[in-house]
Amino acid sequence: MPTLPIDCTVNGAATHLDVAPRTILADALRQDLGLTGTHVGCAHGSCGACTILLDGAAVRSCLMLAVQAAGHAITTIEGLSNPDALTPLQAAFRKHGALQCGFCTPGMIVTAHALLSANPDADADTIRDMLSGNLCRCTGYISIIEAVLDARAAYQEARA
Amino acid sequence: MNAPLVGQPIERIEDLRLLRGAGCFTDDIAAPDALAAVILRSPLAHGLITRLDTEAAQKLPGVVSIITARTIGMPVPTIPLRLAPLAELVPYEQPVIAQDRVRYVGEPIAMVVATSAAIAEDALDLIELEIAPLPAIVTNDDAAAAAALLFPDSGSNLCITYTARLGDAAQEFPGAIIVEDDFSTQRHTAATMETRGLLARWDAARGHLTVHGAAKAPWAGRRMLARQLGLDEFSIDMIAVDVGGGFGMRGEFYPEDFLVPFAARHLDRPVKWIEDRREHLLSANHAREFDAHLQLILSPAGDILAVRGRARCNLGAYMRANASIAPRNVAQFFSGPYRIPNIAIDTDVFLTNKTPTGTYRGPGRFETDFFRERLLDLAAERLGMDRVVLRRRNLITSAQMPHPIATVSAPVKAEELDSGDYAETLDRCLGAIGWDRLQPLRGQRINGRHHGVAVGCFIEGGAAGPSEHARLELGADGMVDVFVGSSMVGQGLETVLLQISADALGLPMERLRIFHGSTTYLRIGFGSFHSRSTVMGGTAILNAATTLKEAIRAAAGRRLNCAPDEVLLGAGTATNPSGAIVNWAELAADVPAAPGQFDNHTHTYAYGAHAAHVGVDIATGHVEIFD
């Protein structure tokens, strides 16, 4: 299978990839770059587990071809994490018990980060609406909404 | 010692990796040398395979092998029952791959192994498959009418009938009120966020197989696989990694649990298979599809005298490893937490051309709880009694325990409810939802929604089954390693078992490491199902901790010149009566690994009550849950 060269930015680093035209972005991130925090739950755009940031916007990496990422900036859960401390969203998820198996969690965190970065004052309805595209089978959603509400303070501070 | 960790709200240790996307689920295991497997599945519910030509597919560059029943050798192995096995169910076990007949949409027919999943999927399209269709048996009525037989040799689509009996429900009940109705529950499936997946490696020189992606009951899976492959059990390692949801579905032995390791050995190459979502919906265990006609017999004063009737299970195409549980439970647990002195319920288990079923979140109990609680509401209406009064009147009291429940035929085991205060959970539930305040809303139409309020009581089995095992090892770094047979299915096992371990040893959690669920950690272990891992694995750890502390006391006594029982253990320290102190780390070489085991073959039952306030939009059928 012939490949196409693409250049993009992944978690802040200039990245070159040679990918088959039919490769989805999620597979390229996971298999070519080893960024396995982006999870593929359905590969149909239904579950939201594979959500990444594309130029800051939350998008599903299973619904994009890798070649479409050329020239764009991608951020994955790894790019939103650091080894020293949990981020405010991660800490809030932990505090509120907003995860059990953790498979949907990277997609939840990335989606919530996109929302709170743009709108640190988002109310519960807005959060619920934004996360309605991310499925969880373990916890139910109440603790997840509570965690995102709790994390708003850190984003409000960052804005101020 | 500080306050016990058990009972404290501890932030989970597994969260630190899962929140960062740094967990390791099966497909996250780096295996650049692995071939990819994809499976050709039956597009028809029922039929005879008349042609299976893999020649064109085999020629596609990148395709390494196409495995069919012929590759494996006919008759191919079947998957035995793990739970409640019976000789009469053996004919209905699922073969690991279809041979000449397909019985459900999704049944494996061939497996393509190629250098990438994409190429393997391309090759699927090149396999020439022809199936002569047979009538599809979809419903229990179809199965009973038997326009076609799934297993022609058996002469019927009725796989087995389980009977639950207590007292004499067939007797006359003069003057009694009989309430009866038909009930049904629809099919469900687990739809875990992470689909199933396996990575198998064969080491030809050692004759050793390693299978990543094990879950739930890895030791049982290893035993089945060893028998099917003609290997010694200890020639196989089952490795559990992070698991994206279990719900009863994951970790049972499926066709792929044979096919993927078989391919790795057959080809002497690592093989990875990751289920896609469509396959998951077609092939992982379904659950819940029952119907029933039941009679509840009550005295005019509202005492339940008997229940009798028949339930039917739409089993799907085969009797899978844990498929006997739900139909048994539907019959056995109809009585739930209530005093029903006479019980006669039969469950007919019908083979149909649907995906086979298995356990899922309270198998059989969800179904029969609905049947019972609905009958109680109907009975209350008929008797003109308050629904709560009727329930409370019939709940088994603590003074009436132990209280027998119905015995199910084959395998027969008498069961009883040994303790509990069922009325208290009912009262607390009603208080929590504000039952009295909600009563005026019942049946009201408000903003286009009809309001309904209901309550139900239930029991839930757990904390039993085969023995569980653990081993504790004190290291020269002063850390204690905890090895346990319980497996993680996404439920927070690591934190819970470390809380228990830390309390038992008087150490902070940071001084402990946990290793669980892989057969490499323990020679014998079992796993997580039936709500058992905290009790079974946790108690095995407690027993091991007692042994470890004795060994530490003995070693410290020798070092500090005192009797073992004079040694005072602190958090990683041992002190003699004169105050001389030694750290556990210094004793490590003298402290042998401490095994622990816990057995509980008696079923125990938790209990509760559940109330809901919902609104139904009659125009659309949409249900909104208010509380």
Interface residues (C-beta under 8 A of the other chain):
Chain A: M1 A20 R22 T23 R30 G34 L35 T36 G37 T38 H39 V40 G41 C42 A43 H44 S46 C47 A49 T76 I77 E78 S81 L86 Q90 F93 R94 K95 G97 L99 Q100 C101 G102 F103 C104 T105 P106 I109 L135 C136 R137 C138
Chain B: E11 R12 E14 D15 L16 R17 L18 L19 R20 G21 A22 G23 C24 F25 D27 D28 A30 A118 I119 A190 A191 T192 M193 E194 T195 D242 V243 G244 G245 F247 D276 R277 V489 G490 Q491 G492
